């Protein structure tokens, strides 16, 4: 299993990573209506989704590999008078008890590993979710142009290493629909979307997956 590598947040200039994804508002409302309480923001980054869930009354736990990102979140939480449990660590091994969370979000994060790593991470998600708990995760798609770039070092059939900031040396696992279904076979899948984001001179594809622990 490849060693995990955090983002270099000092190289991130876009405000994108400070603003909650529009997808996530749906899950705030859905999980609130289901009276879920304990929420884990797995790979929280700068904390944009942690803040949103905490503002909506969830008991929020935030976990990430980057101390710089967590420091930003701590300041935001203090400024907004929000109580968020913030921990540093690797998502391959979570410091939480089994069946701790009603709901879990992992937005553009669990793909930052190789094939062995993604299997371990999904096993950890299964472990820390309560029975009947839900998750919303994203996975990089093999349709993304970056997966086919010849200058990226390749670790296994599904994994490349990025060589540009802010993701220099960060592994990226890519999947197709068959891979997604196999990886998440122990869960009940509610919905899978396959979406392309188009930027000025490139694009990226991701799977957006909503599921439930059996």
N, C-alpha and C positions, 0 to 999 in steps of 0.2 A: 504494500500500500504506500503510495507516494506521500511525502511529508506535506502537510498543509502549509499554505503561505497566505498571509493577510494582504489585503489591499493597501496600497500606499495612498492614504487619503489626502496627503499634502499635494498630490498631483491631480486631484479631482477639482475641477473648476466649475463644473455645471451645477446649477441649483437643483437639478433633477433629483438628486439623492437626498435632498432635504424635504421634498414634497411627497406626501403619501401617494401611492399608485391609486388610480381611480378604481381598479379592481378590488382593492382592499376595503373600500367603504361598504361594499355589498356584504362582506364577511363580518364587519363590525355590526351591522344591523341584523344580519342573520343570527349570529351567535349571541347577540344581546337578546333577541326575541326568544331564543332557546334557553335563556337564563344560564348560559355558560359563564363561568367566573374566572378560572385560572387559565391565563393565556401565556404562551411562550412565543416570543419573537426570536426565532432561531437564525443566527447570522444577521443580527439587527443593524449592522453598519453604524450610521450616524444616529439611528433611533427614530426615523421618521414615522414608522408604523407603531413602535412602542409608545410614543407620545400620543398618537391617535387613540390607541386602545385604552391607555391610562386615562385620557380625558373622558372616555366613555364609560368609566367605572369598572373596567376589568382589573383584576389583580394581575399585574403585568410583570413578567420575567423576561429579561433581555440577555442574550448570550452572543458573544462574538469573539473572534480571534485577534482583533485589532484593539489594542489599548487606546490608540489615538481616537478611534471611532467611539469607544465607550466613554472617553473623557468628554467628548462633545455631547453625548447623550446625558451624562451626569449633570453637566451645566444646564442643559435645556430643562431637565427634570427639576432641578433646584429652582431655576428661574420661574417655572410654571407651578411650583409647589406640588409636584406629583411624586408619589411614592412608587418607585420602580426598583425591583430587585435586579441588579446588574452584575453579571459575572463574565470573567474572561476565561476563554478556554477553546478547545478544539471540538468541533461538532461530531467527531468520530467517537467521543466518549463524554457523555453529558453528566454533569454532577447533580442530577435530580433523581428522586426516588421513582420507582416504578409506579405507573398510573397516577402521575402528578397533575396532568393538564386536561382541561376540557377541550381546548382548541389550540392549534399550533399553526404558525405562519413561517414559511421559509421562502422568501422572495428573492430570486436570482442569487442563490447562495449554495445550495447543496450540490450543484454541478462542479464546484471548485475542488475536485478530487479526481481519482481514477476509478476504474471499474470495481476494484476491491473496496475502495473507500465508500462509494455510493451504496454498496450493499450494507456496509457497516452502519452508515448514517441512517438509512431507512429502517434498519433493525432498531436503532436507538429511538427513532421517532415512534415506532410501534411500541417500544417499551415504556416510554414516558407518557404516552397518551392514555387516558382512561378508556375503558370499554364504552363504545358509543360516541367517543370524542371525534372531532373533525379536524382536518388539516387542509391547508391550501399551499401547494408548493409549485415551483417552476423548475423545469429542466431544459437545458440547452438542446436544440434539435440539430440533427445531422444535415438538415437543409440549410443551415447557416453557412454563408461563404467562408467564414473563418475556419470551419472544420476541414476544408479542402486546401487551405494554404500550405504550400510546399515548404515554406521557410520555418514553420512551427515544428519544434521537436515533438515526436509522437511517442507516448509511453506504452499504449496498447491500442487495440482496434478502435476504441471509443474515445481516447483521451489525447489531447494535445497540451502543450505548454505555451502560454502567451509570452510574447517577448517585448511588449510595449507597456509603458506606464498607462494607467495606475495598476495594471495587472501583470507586470513583469514577473516571470517565474511562477505565476499562478496556474495550476493545472485546471483544465476544463474537460469535463465528461460530457459527451454528446450522445443522444439517443434517438431512436426511431420509435414508432408507435408500439412495435413488438417489444422493444426493450422496456418501454414504460409499463406496459401491461405485466411483463415478467417481474420487474422490480417491485411492483405494487400488488402482486397477486394475493398477498395476505390481507389486503384491505378491500372494503367495498368502495368501488369507484363511482362517484356521483356524476362527475362530468370531466371530460378532457377537451381542451381547446388547443388548436395548433395555430399560432399567430405569427405573422411576419411584421416586424417593425422596420420601417424604411427611413433611413437617415439621408443626409445630403449626398454621400457618395458610397454608401454601403447599406446593408440590411442585416437583420438577425432574426432567427426563428426560435421560438420557445414553445414548450408544452406547458399549459397552465392546468393544474390538476387539483380537483376538489374531491376529497375522499373521506372515508369514515372508518374508524377501527371497529372491527367486528365485535 
